[in-house]
Amino acid sequence: MWRCIVLFGILFASPLIARCDTVQFTVDPSSIGNHLGPGNIDLFSSSLDGIVLAGQSLSLDLVLGNEVLARLFLSDPGAFGIELIVHTNAIGFPGFAGPTTGFLLSANGNEFGESQNAGRADGSDGTFDIGLVSFTSGNLEGANVVDVSGVQFDTTFPATGFIVTDAQLRFTLNSASDSVEFGTTQQLPETSTVGLTLLGILLVSLMAWRKGLRSSSRTD
């Protein structure tokens, strides 16, 4: 009898506790700096640990701790993804999250770009995940260099009764021309400087290409 009452209490309380959460992910000091694609950068948080998967609706602000920002260099936005992977105590598949939408959070914590439908999956290793993988120049407001403090998801957890044991925030770079740089506003260069640097790289590349073209013409 008491076991049923306790279980009912957990299922009733979990949605109230977890309905709106700010989950902080710490960037290890060794990860401060620039990371070039392709590849994944994984950050972890224990803030959701202990939550029972009870079908609760959640508004999750997944943010970088200690005032760290992620500067995204996305020459190919379609090759970028950001994903929440939830680890549970399930031995097998823990179930899918419900329909999910999300958007990036600006450096000030506001919505940046358009909200989009998130992809969803669950794995035989006891994890389920939600992720944004449909970025375009349009829904990034035409910017190729973006400072973000995190990502926001509106989602529903599975109602399978398993318990959350860890949360993983993954930045995915599928293009060698994309990168992410972590740092505080003091550690990151001014965006105007970044723009000039990118312009300089473009001009140097153009000059090298024209020089190679002239050399090829002389050879012919």
Secondary structure, DSSP 8 states (H G I E B T S, - for coil): -HHHHHHHHHHHHHHHHHSEEEEEE---GGG-EEEESSEEEEEEE-TTTT-B-S--EEEEEEEESTT-EEEEE-SSGGGEEEEEEEEES-SS------S-EEEEEETTSSEEEEEEE-EEEE-TTSEEEEEE----TGGGTT-SEEEEEEEEEEEE--SS--BEEEEEEEEEE-STT-EEEEE-TTTS--HHHHHHHHHHHHHHHHHHHHHHHHHHHHH-
